[in-house]
Amino acid sequence: PQPAAGGWQSFHDDVERTLTATEGVRGVAFATAGPVSDEATGILEVTTTTEKTRRLLPAIEVSPTYFDVFGIRVERGRAFTSTDADCSAICPAIVSREAARELWKGENPIDRRLTIDATHVLTVVGVAGDATSKIAEPIQALMVYTPWRPNARLYQAFLRVGDSRGGVVQRVASVVNERFAGAVAAPITVEENFRLWTMIQQG
């Protein structure tokens, strides 16, 4: 699709309304990537402001409902809110438990700052559980989450469903194809994605 004159916000709102009304869908979130083994995961080079530790960390831009949709608990601090998308020079960030451990060695990470460059800084507002799985490598536990910018770009939609075997995947595909002209929807469950990723890794 092409963005409206004011940006992508109205499109994301339309997608959320459409999918939320679909039988079997329990939650909708948007992000640049899923939490584990997603090729769209970005990389941020950050520097801790006090220890001056520099690291390259996986990073995902997420909407406020992302953690609920994926069942990732925010263990300390707070989750993102809709107002966080308006940040500019100083933005909130949520780090995974493993990222907090590596960066601050067990000390309280809340309100710690991560410098990206001379004009962009992240302030840690929360710590989320590690989004690992039995087939994911331990390094997947490292993650920095930043707020999405719904007007700036097109984001992937992620759904939490009651039972993926109950026909909801097919209903979602049908609804998207009917609602959005020219769209071709091919939903894939997290389990299917993990199986595919494992097969690729095993050659």
CYANA upper distance limits for C-alpha pairs under 8 A (distance plus 0.5 A):
  3 PRO  CA      7 GLY  CA      5.85
  3 PRO  CA      8 TRP  CA      5.60
  3 PRO  CA     11 PHE  CA      7.88
  4 ALA  CA      8 TRP  CA      6.78
  4 ALA  CA     10 SER  CA      7.93
  4 ALA  CA     11 PHE  CA      8.26
  6 GLY  CA    151 ASN  CA      7.93
  7 GLY  CA    151 ASN  CA      5.12
  7 GLY  CA    152 ALA  CA      6.75
  7 GLY  CA    153 ARG  CA      8.18
  8 TRP  CA     12 HIS  CA      6.89
  8 TRP  CA    150 PRO  CA      6.52
  8 TRP  CA    151 ASN  CA      4.83
  8 TRP  CA    152 ALA  CA      6.80
  8 TRP  CA    153 ARG  CA      6.63
  8 TRP  CA    154 LEU  CA      6.97
  9 GLN  CA     13 ASP  CA      6.68
  9 GLN  CA    150 PRO  CA      5.60
  9 GLN  CA    151 ASN  CA      5.03
 10 SER  CA     14 ASP  CA      6.60
 11 PHE  CA     15 VAL  CA      6.70
 12 HIS  CA     16 GLU  CA      6.60
 12 HIS  CA    150 PRO  CA      7.50
 12 HIS  CA    154 LEU  CA      8.42
 12 HIS  CA    155 TYR  CA      8.47
 13 ASP  CA     17 ARG  CA      6.68
 14 ASP  CA     18 THR  CA      6.59
 15 VAL  CA     19 LEU  CA      6.57
 16 GLU  CA     20 THR  CA      6.34
 16 GLU  CA     28 VAL  CA      6.83
 16 GLU  CA     29 ALA  CA      8.44
 17 ARG  CA     21 ALA  CA      6.77
 18 THR  CA     22 THR  CA      7.25
 18 THR  CA    175 VAL  CA      8.17
 18 THR  CA    176 VAL  CA      8.43
 18 THR  CA    179 ARG  CA      8.41
 19 LEU  CA     25 VAL  CA      7.46
 19 LEU  CA     28 VAL  CA      7.68
 19 LEU  CA    172 VAL  CA      7.42
 19 LEU  CA    175 VAL  CA      8.27
 20 THR  CA     25 VAL  CA      6.52
 20 THR  CA     26 ARG  CA      7.58
 20 THR  CA     27 GLY  CA      7.15
 20 THR  CA     28 VAL  CA      7.09
 21 ALA  CA     25 VAL  CA      8.01
 22 THR  CA    168 VAL  CA      8.48
 22 THR  CA    171 ARG  CA      7.77
 22 THR  CA    172 VAL  CA      7.31
 22 THR  CA    175 VAL  CA      8.18
 23 GLU  CA    168 VAL  CA      7.35
 23 GLU  CA    171 ARG  CA      8.26
 24 GLY  CA    161 VAL  CA      6.08
 24 GLY  CA    162 GLY  CA      5.98
 24 GLY  CA    163 ASP  CA      7.73
 24 GLY  CA    166 GLY  CA      8.48
 24 GLY  CA    168 VAL  CA      6.08
 25 VAL  CA    159 LEU  CA      7.16
 25 VAL  CA    160 ARG  CA      6.55
 25 VAL  CA    161 VAL  CA      5.01
 25 VAL  CA    162 GLY  CA      7.02
 25 VAL  CA    168 VAL  CA      7.68
 26 ARG  CA    159 LEU  CA      7.82
 26 ARG  CA    160 ARG  CA      5.82
 26 ARG  CA    161 VAL  CA      5.67
 26 ARG  CA    162 GLY  CA      6.98
 27 GLY  CA     65 THR  CA      8.26
 27 GLY  CA     68 ASP  CA      8.31
 27 GLY  CA     69 VAL  CA      6.23
 27 GLY  CA    159 LEU  CA      6.10
 27 GLY  CA    160 ARG  CA      5.39
 27 GLY  CA    161 VAL  CA      7.53
 28 VAL  CA     65 THR  CA      7.52
 28 VAL  CA     66 TYR  CA      8.29
 28 VAL  CA     69 VAL  CA      7.10
 28 VAL  CA    157 ALA  CA      7.39
 28 VAL  CA    158 PHE  CA      6.28
 28 VAL  CA    159 LEU  CA      5.20
 28 VAL  CA    160 ARG  CA      7.00
 29 ALA  CA     62 VAL  CA      8.20
 29 ALA  CA     63 SER  CA      6.49
 29 ALA  CA     64 PRO  CA      8.01
 29 ALA  CA     65 THR  CA      5.78
 29 ALA  CA     66 TYR  CA      5.49
 29 ALA  CA     69 VAL  CA      6.96
 29 ALA  CA    157 ALA  CA      6.30
 29 ALA  CA    158 PHE  CA      5.64
 29 ALA  CA    159 LEU  CA      6.91
 30 PHE  CA     62 VAL  CA      6.47
 30 PHE  CA     63 SER  CA      5.80
 30 PHE  CA     65 THR  CA      8.36
 30 PHE  CA     66 TYR  CA      7.19
 30 PHE  CA    148 TRP  CA      8.34
 30 PHE  CA    155 TYR  CA      6.29
 30 PHE  CA    156 GLN  CA      5.97
 30 PHE  CA    157 ALA  CA      5.10
 30 PHE  CA    158 PHE  CA      6.43
 31 ALA  CA     60 ILE  CA      7.34
 31 ALA  CA     61 GLU  CA      5.92
 31 ALA  CA     62 VAL  CA      4.77
 31 ALA  CA     63 SER  CA      6.65
 31 ALA  CA     66 TYR  CA      7.87
 31 ALA  CA    148 TRP  CA      7.25
 31 ALA  CA    155 TYR  CA      5.96
 31 ALA  CA    156 GLN  CA      5.99
 31 ALA  CA    157 ALA  CA      7.27
 31 ALA  CA    158 PHE  CA      8.16
 32 THR  CA     40 ALA  CA      6.93
 32 THR  CA     41 THR  CA      7.34
 32 THR  CA     60 ILE  CA      6.31
 32 THR  CA     61 GLU  CA      5.99
 32 THR  CA     62 VAL  CA      7.27
 32 THR  CA    155 TYR  CA      6.08
 32 THR  CA    156 GLN  CA      6.48
 33 ALA  CA     38 ASP  CA      6.36
 33 ALA  CA     39 GLU  CA      8.08
 33 ALA  CA     40 ALA  CA      5.78
 33 ALA  CA     41 THR  CA      5.87
 33 ALA  CA     60 ILE  CA      6.57
 33 ALA  CA     61 GLU  CA      8.12
 33 ALA  CA    156 GLN  CA      7.53
 34 GLY  CA     38 ASP  CA      6.18
 34 GLY  CA     41 THR  CA      8.10
 34 GLY  CA     60 ILE  CA      8.48
 34 GLY  CA    158 PHE  CA      8.46
 35 PRO  CA     60 ILE  CA      8.40
 35 PRO  CA    131 ALA  CA      6.62
 36 VAL  CA    131 ALA  CA      7.09
 36 VAL  CA    132 THR  CA      7.31
 36 VAL  CA    136 ALA  CA      7.65
 36 VAL  CA    140 GLN  CA      6.72
 37 SER  CA     41 THR  CA      8.48
 37 SER  CA    136 ALA  CA      7.80
 37 SER  CA    140 GLN  CA      7.78
 37 SER  CA    194 PHE  CA      8.31
 37 SER  CA    197 TRP  CA      7.83
 41 THR  CA     58 PRO  CA      6.88
 41 THR  CA     59 ALA  CA      6.55
 41 THR  CA     60 ILE  CA      6.32
 42 GLY  CA     58 PRO  CA      6.16
 42 GLY  CA     59 ALA  CA      5.46
 42 GLY  CA     60 ILE  CA      6.67
 43 ILE  CA     56 LEU  CA      6.91
 43 ILE  CA     57 LEU  CA      6.04
 43 ILE  CA     58 PRO  CA      5.06
 43 ILE  CA     59 ALA  CA      5.86
 44 LEU  CA     56 LEU  CA      6.08
 44 LEU  CA     57 LEU  CA      5.84
 44 LEU  CA     58 PRO  CA      6.81
 44 LEU  CA     59 ALA  CA      6.59
 44 LEU  CA    116 ILE  CA      7.97
 45 GLU  CA     54 ARG  CA      7.52
 45 GLU  CA     55 ARG  CA      6.16
 45 GLU  CA     56 LEU  CA      4.90
 45 GLU  CA     57 LEU  CA      6.89
 45 GLU  CA    116 ILE  CA      6.77
 46 VAL  CA     54 ARG  CA      6.15
 46 VAL  CA     55 ARG  CA      6.05
 46 VAL  CA     56 LEU  CA      6.94
 46 VAL  CA     57 LEU  CA      7.99
 46 VAL  CA    114 LEU  CA      6.16
 46 VAL  CA    115 THR  CA      5.95
 46 VAL  CA    116 ILE  CA      5.46
 47 THR  CA     52 LYS  CA      6.15
 47 THR  CA     53 THR  CA      5.80
 47 THR  CA     54 ARG  CA      4.77
 47 THR  CA     55 ARG  CA      6.96
 47 THR  CA    114 LEU  CA      5.84
 47 THR  CA    115 THR  CA      5.55
 47 THR  CA    116 ILE  CA      7.18
 48 THR  CA     52 LYS  CA      5.41
 48 THR  CA     53 THR  CA      5.74
 48 THR  CA     54 ARG  CA      7.15
 48 THR  CA    103 LEU  CA      7.99
 48 THR  CA    112 ARG  CA      8.29
 48 THR  CA    113 ARG  CA      6.65
 48 THR  CA    114 LEU  CA      5.27
 48 THR  CA    115 THR  CA      6.84
 49 THR  CA     53 THR  CA      8.37
 49 THR  CA    112 ARG  CA      8.31
 49 THR  CA    113 ARG  CA      6.39
 49 THR  CA    114 LEU  CA      6.60
 49 THR  CA    115 THR  CA      7.03
 53 THR  CA    103 LEU  CA      7.77
 57 LEU  CA    142 LEU  CA      7.26
 57 LEU  CA    143 MET  CA      6.78
 57 LEU  CA    144 VAL  CA      7.28
 58 PRO  CA    142 LEU  CA      7.13
 58 PRO  CA    143 MET  CA      5.59
 58 PRO  CA    144 VAL  CA      6.73
 59 ALA  CA    143 MET  CA      6.15
 59 ALA  CA    144 VAL  CA      5.17
 59 ALA  CA    145 TYR  CA      6.17
 59 ALA  CA    146 THR  CA      7.87
 60 ILE  CA    143 MET  CA      8.12
 60 ILE  CA    144 VAL  CA      7.05
 60 ILE  CA    145 TYR  CA      5.54
 60 ILE  CA    146 THR  CA      6.80
 61 GLU  CA    145 TYR  CA      6.31
 61 GLU  CA    146 THR  CA      5.28
 61 GLU  CA    147 PRO  CA      5.81
 61 GLU  CA    148 TRP  CA      5.25
 61 GLU  CA    149 ARG  CA      8.43
 62 VAL  CA     66 TYR  CA      6.49
 62 VAL  CA    145 TYR  CA      7.12
 62 VAL  CA    146 THR  CA      6.73
 62 VAL  CA    147 PRO  CA      5.75
 62 VAL  CA    148 TRP  CA      5.32
 63 SER  CA     80 PHE  CA      7.96
 63 SER  CA     82 SER  CA      8.33
 63 SER  CA    147 PRO  CA      6.60
 63 SER  CA    148 TRP  CA      5.81
 64 PRO  CA     79 ALA  CA      7.38
 64 PRO  CA     80 PHE  CA      5.36
 64 PRO  CA     81 THR  CA      5.92
 64 PRO  CA     82 SER  CA      6.99
 64 PRO  CA    147 PRO  CA      7.96
 65 THR  CA     69 VAL  CA      6.72
 66 TYR  CA     70 PHE  CA      6.82
 67 PHE  CA     71 GLY  CA      6.29
 67 PHE  CA     72 ILE  CA      5.33
 67 PHE  CA     73 ARG  CA      7.03
 67 PHE  CA     74 VAL  CA      7.92
 68 ASP  CA     72 ILE  CA      6.82
 68 ASP  CA     73 ARG  CA      7.90
 69 VAL  CA    158 PHE  CA      7.99
 69 VAL  CA    159 LEU  CA      6.99
 69 VAL  CA    160 ARG  CA      5.65
 70 PHE  CA    160 ARG  CA      7.55
 72 ILE  CA    128 ALA  CA      7.16
 72 ILE  CA    129 GLY  CA      6.39
 72 ILE  CA    130 ASP  CA      8.14
 72 ILE  CA    131 ALA  CA      7.27
 73 ARG  CA    128 ALA  CA      6.20
 73 ARG  CA    129 GLY  CA      6.05
 74 VAL  CA     78 ARG  CA      7.27
 74 VAL  CA     79 ALA  CA      6.91
 74 VAL  CA    126 GLY  CA      7.11
 74 VAL  CA    127 VAL  CA      6.22
 74 VAL  CA    128 ALA  CA      4.65
 74 VAL  CA    129 GLY  CA      6.80
 75 GLU  CA    126 GLY  CA      7.94
 75 GLU  CA    127 VAL  CA      6.18
 75 GLU  CA    128 ALA  CA      5.94
 75 GLU  CA    129 GLY  CA      6.91
 76 ARG  CA    110 ILE  CA      8.42
 76 ARG  CA    126 GLY  CA      5.87
 76 ARG  CA    127 VAL  CA      5.56
 76 ARG  CA    128 ALA  CA      7.62
 77 GLY  CA    110 ILE  CA      7.15
 77 GLY  CA    125 VAL  CA      6.06
 77 GLY  CA    126 GLY  CA      4.64
 77 GLY  CA    127 VAL  CA      6.95
 78 ARG  CA    125 VAL  CA      6.44
 78 ARG  CA    126 GLY  CA      5.48
 78 ARG  CA    127 VAL  CA      8.38
 79 ALA  CA     94 ILE  CA      8.01
 79 ALA  CA    125 VAL  CA      8.07
 79 ALA  CA    126 GLY  CA      6.83
 80 PHE  CA     84 ASP  CA      6.90
 80 PHE  CA     92 PRO  CA      8.44
 80 PHE  CA    147 PRO  CA      7.34
 81 THR  CA     85 ALA  CA      8.38
 83 THR  CA     87 CYS  CA      8.38
 84 ASP  CA     91 CYS  CA      7.85
 84 ASP  CA     92 PRO  CA      7.48
 84 ASP  CA    147 PRO  CA      6.66
 85 ALA  CA    147 PRO  CA      6.03
 85 ALA  CA    148 TRP  CA      6.35
 85 ALA  CA    149 ARG  CA      5.80
 85 ALA  CA    150 PRO  CA      7.99
 86 ASP  CA    149 ARG  CA      8.03
 87 CYS  CA     91 CYS  CA      5.72
 87 CYS  CA     92 PRO  CA      8.35
 88 SER  CA    120 HIS  CA      8.12
 89 ALA  CA    119 THR  CA      6.35
 89 ALA  CA    120 HIS  CA      5.24
 89 ALA  CA    121 VAL  CA      6.76
 90 ILE  CA    120 HIS  CA      6.44
 90 ILE  CA    121 VAL  CA      5.34
 90 ILE  CA    122 LEU  CA      6.21
 90 ILE  CA    123 THR  CA      7.49
 91 CYS  CA    120 HIS  CA      8.30
 91 CYS  CA    121 VAL  CA      6.87
 91 CYS  CA    122 LEU  CA      5.41
 91 CYS  CA    123 THR  CA      6.63
 91 CYS  CA    146 THR  CA      8.20
 91 CYS  CA    147 PRO  CA      8.43
 92 PRO  CA    122 LEU  CA      5.97
 92 PRO  CA    123 THR  CA      5.31
 92 PRO  CA    124 VAL  CA      6.32
 92 PRO  CA    125 VAL  CA      6.46
 92 PRO  CA    146 THR  CA      7.15
 92 PRO  CA    147 PRO  CA      7.76
 93 ALA  CA    122 LEU  CA      6.29
 93 ALA  CA    123 THR  CA      6.24
 93 ALA  CA    124 VAL  CA      5.26
 93 ALA  CA    125 VAL  CA      6.40
 93 ALA  CA    126 GLY  CA      7.51
 93 ALA  CA    144 VAL  CA      7.28
 93 ALA  CA    145 TYR  CA      6.17
 93 ALA  CA    146 THR  CA      5.37
 93 ALA  CA    147 PRO  CA      7.71
 94 ILE  CA    124 VAL  CA      6.15
 94 ILE  CA    125 VAL  CA      6.36
 94 ILE  CA    126 GLY  CA      5.15
 94 ILE  CA    127 VAL  CA      5.98
 94 ILE  CA    128 ALA  CA      7.16
 94 ILE  CA    144 VAL  CA      6.50
 94 ILE  CA    145 TYR  CA      5.55
 94 ILE  CA    146 THR  CA      7.06
 95 VAL  CA     99 ALA  CA      6.51
 95 VAL  CA    100 ALA  CA      6.74
 95 VAL  CA    124 VAL  CA      7.52
 95 VAL  CA    126 GLY  CA      7.06
 95 VAL  CA    127 VAL  CA      5.55
 95 VAL  CA    128 ALA  CA      6.60
 95 VAL  CA    142 LEU  CA      8.47
 95 VAL  CA    143 MET  CA      6.39
 95 VAL  CA    144 VAL  CA      5.08
 95 VAL  CA    145 TYR  CA      6.54
 96 SER  CA    100 ALA  CA      6.78
 96 SER  CA    127 VAL  CA      6.00
 96 SER  CA    128 ALA  CA      5.22
 96 SER  CA    129 GLY  CA      6.19
 96 SER  CA    130 ASP  CA      5.92
 96 SER  CA    131 ALA  CA      8.39
 96 SER  CA    141 ALA  CA      7.29
 96 SER  CA    142 LEU  CA      6.58
 96 SER  CA    143 MET  CA      5.83
 96 SER  CA    144 VAL  CA      7.00
 97 ARG  CA    101 ARG  CA      6.76
 97 ARG  CA    127 VAL  CA      6.35
 97 ARG  CA    128 ALA  CA      6.38
 97 ARG  CA    129 GLY  CA      6.01
 97 ARG  CA    130 ASP  CA      6.25
 97 ARG  CA    141 ALA  CA      8.23
 97 ARG  CA    142 LEU  CA      8.32
 98 GLU  CA    102 GLU  CA      6.72
 98 GLU  CA    130 ASP  CA      7.06
 98 GLU  CA    141 ALA  CA      6.37
 98 GLU  CA    142 LEU  CA      6.10
 98 GLU  CA    143 MET  CA      8.44
 99 ALA  CA    103 LEU  CA      6.59
 99 ALA  CA    141 ALA  CA      7.86
 99 ALA  CA    142 LEU  CA      5.37
 99 ALA  CA    143 MET  CA      6.67
 99 ALA  CA    144 VAL  CA      7.98
100 ALA  CA    104 TRP  CA      6.27
100 ALA  CA    105 LYS  CA      7.75
100 ALA  CA    106 GLY  CA      7.74
100 ALA  CA    109 PRO  CA      6.75
100 ALA  CA    127 VAL  CA      7.88
101 ARG  CA    105 LYS  CA      5.23
101 ARG  CA    106 GLY  CA      5.66
101 ARG  CA    107 GLU  CA      8.25
104 TRP  CA    108 ASN  CA      7.99
104 TRP  CA    109 PRO  CA      7.15
109 PRO  CA    124 VAL  CA      7.13
109 PRO  CA    127 VAL  CA      8.31
110 ILE  CA    123 THR  CA      8.42
110 ILE  CA    124 VAL  CA      5.78
110 ILE  CA    125 VAL  CA      5.95
110 ILE  CA    126 GLY  CA      6.78
110 ILE  CA    127 VAL  CA      8.27
111 ASP  CA    123 THR  CA      6.13
111 ASP  CA    124 VAL  CA      5.58
111 ASP  CA    125 VAL  CA      6.49
112 ARG  CA    123 THR  CA      6.29
112 ARG  CA    124 VAL  CA      5.98
113 ARG  CA    121 VAL  CA      7.23
113 ARG  CA    122 LEU  CA      6.06
113 ARG  CA    123 THR  CA      5.04
113 ARG  CA    124 VAL  CA      6.74
114 LEU  CA    121 VAL  CA      6.25
114 LEU  CA    122 LEU  CA      5.49
114 LEU  CA    123 THR  CA      6.91
114 LEU  CA    124 VAL  CA      8.28
115 THR  CA    120 HIS  CA      6.94
115 THR  CA    121 VAL  CA      5.04
115 THR  CA    122 LEU  CA      6.81
116 ILE  CA    120 HIS  CA      5.96
116 ILE  CA    121 VAL  CA      6.15
116 ILE  CA    122 LEU  CA      7.93
117 ASP  CA    121 VAL  CA      7.62
130 ASP  CA    141 ALA  CA      5.43
130 ASP  CA    142 LEU  CA      7.90
131 ALA  CA    140 GLN  CA      7.72
131 ALA  CA    141 ALA  CA      6.28
132 THR  CA    136 ALA  CA      6.46
132 THR  CA    137 GLU  CA      8.09
132 THR  CA    138 PRO  CA      7.54
132 THR  CA    140 GLN  CA      6.70
132 THR  CA    141 ALA  CA      6.13
133 SER  CA    137 GLU  CA      8.49
135 ILE  CA    194 PHE  CA      8.14
135 ILE  CA    198 THR  CA      7.68
136 ALA  CA    140 GLN  CA      7.05
149 ARG  CA    153 ARG  CA      7.57
150 PRO  CA    154 LEU  CA      7.86
150 PRO  CA    155 TYR  CA      8.09
161 VAL  CA    168 VAL  CA      7.80
163 ASP  CA    168 VAL  CA      7.83
164 SER  CA    168 VAL  CA      6.49
164 SER  CA    169 VAL  CA      6.71
164 SER  CA    189 THR  CA      8.01
165 ARG  CA    169 VAL  CA      8.40
167 GLY  CA    171 ARG  CA      6.78
168 VAL  CA    172 VAL  CA      6.54
169 VAL  CA    173 ALA  CA      6.85
169 VAL  CA    187 PRO  CA      6.96
169 VAL  CA    188 ILE  CA      8.33
170 GLN  CA    174 SER  CA      6.69
171 ARG  CA    175 VAL  CA      6.55
172 VAL  CA    176 VAL  CA      6.64
172 VAL  CA    187 PRO  CA      8.18
173 ALA  CA    177 ASN  CA      6.65
173 ALA  CA    184 VAL  CA      8.36
173 ALA  CA    185 ALA  CA      5.52
173 ALA  CA    186 ALA  CA      6.78
173 ALA  CA    187 PRO  CA      7.04
174 SER  CA    178 GLU  CA      6.66
174 SER  CA    185 ALA  CA      8.18
175 VAL  CA    179 ARG  CA      6.39
176 VAL  CA    180 PHE  CA      6.28
176 VAL  CA    183 ALA  CA      7.44
176 VAL  CA    184 VAL  CA      8.17
176 VAL  CA    185 ALA  CA      6.83
177 ASN  CA    181 ALA  CA      7.26
177 ASN  CA    182 GLY  CA      7.74
177 ASN  CA    183 ALA  CA      5.85
177 ASN  CA    184 VAL  CA      6.31
177 ASN  CA    185 ALA  CA      6.70
188 ILE  CA    192 GLU  CA      6.84
188 ILE  CA    193 ASN  CA      7.14
189 THR  CA    193 ASN  CA      6.73
190 VAL  CA    194 PHE  CA      6.65
191 GLU  CA    195 ARG  CA      6.78
192 GLU  CA    196 LEU  CA      6.70
193 ASN  CA    197 TRP  CA      6.59
194 PHE  CA    198 THR  CA      6.58
195 ARG  CA    199 MET  CA      6.77
196 LEU  CA    200 ILE  CA      6.84
197 TRP  CA    201 GLN  CA      6.72
198 THR  CA    202 GLN  CA      6.63
199 MET  CA    203 GLY  CA      6.73
